[in-house]
Amino acid sequence: MDKPEIAEVLDTHSGSYLRAQDVIGSDYAALVQLRSQAKAAHFKDQPLYRCSTCLTPVFICARKDGQKFFFKHSHEDGSCPAVTRSALSQDEIDARKYNGVKESQAHLQMKDWLEACLKADPRFSLVNKEARWAGRLTGEWRKPDVSAVYEGVRVAFEIQLTTTYLDVIVKRREFYLQEGGLIFWVFASFDNEHRRLTEDDVFYNNNQNAFIVNPGTVKESLEQKRLMLECVWQAPTADGSHGALRRQRVAFDQLTLDQATQRAYFFDYEGAKEQLSAARSSEVQALQDEIDAWWDRKRDEDAPPQETWTKFAPRLRKLGLQAPFSFRDVDQVLLTALYSAKHGRPWGQRKNLLVEVAHHLAMKDRDRFVWFMHAVKRYGREYEMAHEGDEMKWAAKLVRAKADYRADRLQFEPKRTSQALAEFLFPELCPFP
Ligand SMILES: [Zn+2]
């Protein structure tokens, strides 16, 4: 009977999972070499590959005709769920895979390094590799890669070589939180690729700080008798985009440890983001006020409006608004109409009454009339405006405008060239009809 082939294997050196067909590849000569290397390693009891499901060492075999290669368990007792085709839950698969990674040489190396660095640093006590951490409240227990006590807090150091086991990560965080301990994740490397993979994982749950142990940090830690780490972090950007990753060698004793949120960080991303957003809101407010005041005053200024606008445009753009650099491209009729509705009198225009603005728009600039009337209502100016000047004249004008609207809506379709600017300057009018 044909045994089902093993589809995925664990590379015991790197701790990564690979598709069997990718390891086998299509280079015959390379495969033959790899096959004998794997055999030799197996005899030294250091198998290169294991079955991803049961972690039994695997061999590369060839079919009798020598045309096809595949992976086979080194001893086949029929118990591997991949062979018996028993269904494992995703949780079981993840837990098995996670354990497999822990047996990789890369993982063992990281564990030894961490232990050595912690033992060299007098700030830590009770440094233990793989010590059982039994829950005080529940029967649960964990075996962190390395544990130690730092300033009275028990810290579980967990090495994270792969980034795909979110459930395992989440469960661990809950356990240590409940136990009054702190989990501290350690990476072997961290780059943009890791950041992509760890979205919502360790990085994003740790105030966007990740810590790396590598030969450089180990050397410095042992020399200084102080646990040194490479910190990779991200600073928030004004426009909310992904910033570049920053890196710096830092000492563990420089970090902020937050037991309640199970976070340890060097750079306070959340704090910086709050500051940035507070600064942004006050700049938004300042610009709204300044442009509002200037709009009415600009008639009396000797300098052309473009001169002042040249100062506003870059500030608006810095806030992410695509404001035109040329004042001619700003819909001045629209802004004058909206400001007039807001202030209850013509604003930036030589007229006396708000209803005069209304008369003009209802006849001449109908593509701003709908938004103007929307603003008049929103600012509660409807009644006041209807009683300005010749009441009958405006009432008649409104009836006529409404009839025209019913007959041909198109001429009333709002001109939207400055819509984004209007939404920014008049947030209380959003959404614009
Ligand atoms: Zn297996």
Boltz pocket constraint, residues with backbone or C-beta under 6 A from the ligand:
constraints:
  - pocket:
      binder: B
      contacts: [[A, 51], [A, 52], [A, 53], [A, 54], [A, 55], [A, 56], [A, 73], [A, 80], [A, 81], [A, 82], [A, 83]]
      max_distance: 6.0
